[in-house]
Each structure stands twice: as structure tokens, then as C-alpha cells.
Amino acid sequence: MQAAIRKLAKAILGIFLAYIAILVVVIIWLYRFQNQAAPTYIPIQEFTTVIEEAVYKTENEQIKLGYQLLVNTSLTIGPHVADTTMRYSGNSLECISCHLNEGTKAFGMPLNTVVGRFPQYRGREDKIGTIEDRINGCLSRSMNGRPMETTQREMQAFVAYLSWLERYKPEGVSVASPLEDGLKEIELPNRQANLTAGALVYEQQCVVCHQKDGQGTFDNVNGLYFYPPLWGAQAYNSGAGMSRLITAAQFIKYNMPFGVSHENPILTDEEAYDVAAYVNQKNRPIKSDLAADFPNRLKKPLSSPYPPFLDSFPLEQHQLGPFQPMIEHYLKEYRVIKTK
């Protein structure tokens, strides 16, 4: 009986000592944990593009602001900005709605080749213009807004980004060369644009992004358009370059549907011509004082959709073509070769 009691006592003692040992280990661990310095967490900037990452690596506040103005125009200087004095853009488009790939796409109206061309003569104003004048032209027309002062912080940021972009030479990323600036020409059909055919092209190729009503696809989370409106209150106005049939057809042929390039277009010249006419015949904001554009009427593009003109061709022909008779007229009467 006594032997059994001694055996039980030894077992209990062993359990007790084990408990004490575990308790000591726990106390030591808690002591060390409480006296450790809190770990430092370094936030990691998530970049969606190579260009965005390169911009932020410059650590230049002007360049970073210029980039944000370009890609988030509606959120920085658009109609929904809380400070009404900062509303320079009158619609919800972004600069990159037209200047694709953050302003670097070949024949996608690139901006990485533009600063060095200014000052330059501008036929619309019939004078030598600065890069700031050109930016204000976009704000007043494509963005349906108003110009800003050239000394303003935002204007200087625009120019800073464009200047940096011209110097930017990324590895493994394709950007427009000086020979790929502006838009690439198409062979203009020698006929009036067919709006019925254009509607069919729009239905087949454009509706998935821009919707049947032309109002684009909106991202409710970020407050931006995935794909921009093509007509209506939020689209470019009647004085924008994109309101010209030839300009729009060139842009569409080599950039749409989104993702194609000048090397692998999907649409034919005729399809681009017809769908551009279809889009531009829709209602959009009307810019005032258009009669003041192109004081030298000889400089006015053939497909400008508004009068006055130097020639006697009807307004409908300037909007829908055919353009070959007008091209021949200007060559014969004025010895001027018209291409747009």
C-alpha cells in the first residue's frame, strides 16, 4: 500500500515539475515579446504600368502631378472636383481617352514626340503657338472645358510630364517614334460616308465597350470611364479635332477596337470611314465662336464639320464626303494639297 502511495506521489511531482517548467518558458517568452520593438511595415506602391512606375521613381512632384492630370483628368480638374475653381475640364473624359498608352502609342496621337515641335504654327489660330496653347486647345475642345493660365501649377505639371515623356526611353516597352506621331493616313473612299453601314460596324465592333447608347462603360468604384462616351454631354465638343470625319476615321482604323495597332488593324478603311461618320453625326456639346477658327480659310481642314469655308461645297459634303472633288478643287484653284 505504501509503495503504491510513493509511486503516485512521484508521478504527481513529475507532472508538477513539468508544469513549472512550461510556465517558466511561457513567462520568458512573454517577457521577450513585450520588450521587442514593434516591426516596421513599409507600404509598397502598386503600379499598374511601366510608365507609372517610372514616373514615381523620378520623385519629381511636377512630373507625378502631370501624369495624374493626364490619366485621371476628370478626377483632378474635371466637373466633379470639389473646388469649383479647379474645374477646367467640362466632361468626364481623360486625356488618355485619345492619347493612348499614357501618350506613347504609335499613331495613337502620342505625346512623347510633341514638346520638341513647339513653338509651331497653328492654322486654327493662324499664329505661332506654344505647347501651353495646344494644351488649352484640348481643354477647350476635346475636354469641353476652359483654358488655364500658363503660369498655373497644373499647366506647368502638364508640360513637365510631356517633357519627361519625350526623354523617357524604356527597356522592353514600345513607344512611338518621331515617325509614328499624330495619326496614320487611310485611303479615303471616293463616296459619301454610309451612316447605315457605320451603324452596323458600330454594333459589331464598338458596342461592347462604348455601349449601344454611346455613353461608354463607367467604373463606379474608381469614378472613371473604362471606355469613354462617344457622343452626348460627356463627349468631345463640335470644335474638337476628333469631330472631323477624316481625323476620326484615321484614329479608329489604327486604334479601334481597343487593343489593335497600326500593324494589325481589324477594320477596313471603308469601315473606319463609315463608323467615324456615324459617331460624329450624333449630338454632342456645341462649341461657341467656331467661325473664328482658321482665319486663313485656306488652312481649314476639308472635314471640319462647321462653316465658313473658302469653297462652295455644301456643309454635308464637308461632314460626310466625298472629299476627292474638294481635294481636286484646292489643288487646281490654289495649288494646295489637302489631306485632312
Secondary structure, DSSP 8 states (H G I E B T S, - for coil): -HHHHHHHHHHHHHHHHHHHHHHHHHHHHHHHHHTS-----------SSHHHHHHHHTT-HHHHHHHHHHHSHHHHSSTT-SSGGG----SS--GGGTSHHHHT-TTS--STTTGGG-SEEETTTTEEE-HHHHHHHHHHTTT-S----TTSHHHHHHHHHHHHHHH---SS-----GGG-S-------SS---HHHHHHHIIIIIHHHH-TTS--EEETTTTEEEE--SSSTTS--TTSGGGSHHHHHHHHHHHTTTT--TTS--S-HHHHHHHHHHHHTS-----S-GGGS-SSGGGS-TT-SSS--SS---HHHHHH---HHHHHHHHHHH------
